[in-house]
Amino acid sequence: MKVLLILTAAFDQGGTQNDMIQLSSTLAPLDYDIHLAAPEGSMVKELTDTGATFHPVPSPVGGMRALLSYTRALTSIIRHDNFDVLAPQSIRAALAVGLLRLGNFTAKPVVTSLHNLHNPDNATVAARVLRRCCDLVTFENHYERRLVGLEKTSSGIPTQVVYSGVDLEKFRPRAGGRSASGLVNPAGNLVGCVARFSPEKDHETLLQAWSLHSRQHPDDHLVLIGDGPCRPAIEKAIAMLELGTSVTLMGERPDVDRILPDLDLFVLSSSRESYPRSAREALACGVPVILPAIGGCGEIVLDCAAGSLFQSGDPEGLASLIAERLGDSGGRIPRARAARRRYLLLPATAF
């Protein structure tokens, strides 16, 4: 079967991009011919290493003219290759495919998996696009399915939730000390965050919480893994809060699976979130998590055995939870076992 996965975001570091890489690596041995159309980015080689074919297209962001340019590029790709299934992975991508159908450029089945509908204001539009443009729709979590309120498409096929998974052989706890992954080796605990440096990830709240925490626990250390447009603002916040050497910016790392098991605690402080992949990878590595009580995070942290939820935008509450988790008298090994068990108890995964 020949499948065209369609993204609107650049193929850089990100949860959806990692899902597509994992999907391709899973389907390729089953004789699926996987193609992916997206604006170019830093993870293209990782995708093509799985055997997939990458088709660069312009970004659709920037108004109707940009969307039409993106749609024309998709038209050229679809006319050139006889795909069996078109699989847009966002609302914009689904809309572009809908325009192709409207213009009779394709009649192929359209199967979409919705990733990261952060903004509730877009839910009504999302429902209309998905209902009219797609034959089969799956959601990554129940939060987004409830938010959109789409029970079935115009073809009458019910929507469903198919949780995306992580590679449990790649992301797993490690016995012994920390690896040689370039991490600091603090006298105290090591806390980490893996997230793009973009506004919705709200690193400022995490840094404010860390400022409060580090006053009482100066031996603990925070590492931020990722990069993006907010890096200058993050660097400025570190300086203004006088965090000094208690925070390390590690940039984008291709070896996150080696880094996560070194952490004593994983934290996300996002102001908008869906079903964060990095948090699930941390749990799979046996690392307890603290997540904001937004989006689908509650579907990851269903109990207190391996994680906690805090009110998004509340640095004092986050600092209190960090201290509570790190001060757990049960120790790191029982926490790690609980975290791994918690991940294994998550609902059935897509891959």
Secondary structure, DSSP 8 states (H G I E B T S, - for coil): -EEEEE-SS-SSSSHHHHHHHHHHHHHGGGT-EEEEEE---TTHHHHHTTT-EEEE-----SSHHHHHHHHHHHHHHHHHS--SEEEE-SHHHHHHHHHHHHTTS----BEEEE-----GGGHHHHHHHHHHH-SEEEESSHHHHHHHT--B-TTS-B-EE-B----TTTS----SS--SSS----SS-EEEEE--SSGGG-HHHHHHHHHHHHHH-TT-EEEEE---TTHHHHHHHHHHTT-GGGEEEEE--TTHHHHGGG-SEEE---SS-SS-HHHHHHHHTT--EEEESSTTGGGT--SSSSEEEE-TT-HHHHHHHHHHHHT-TT-HHHHHHHHHHHHHTS--B--
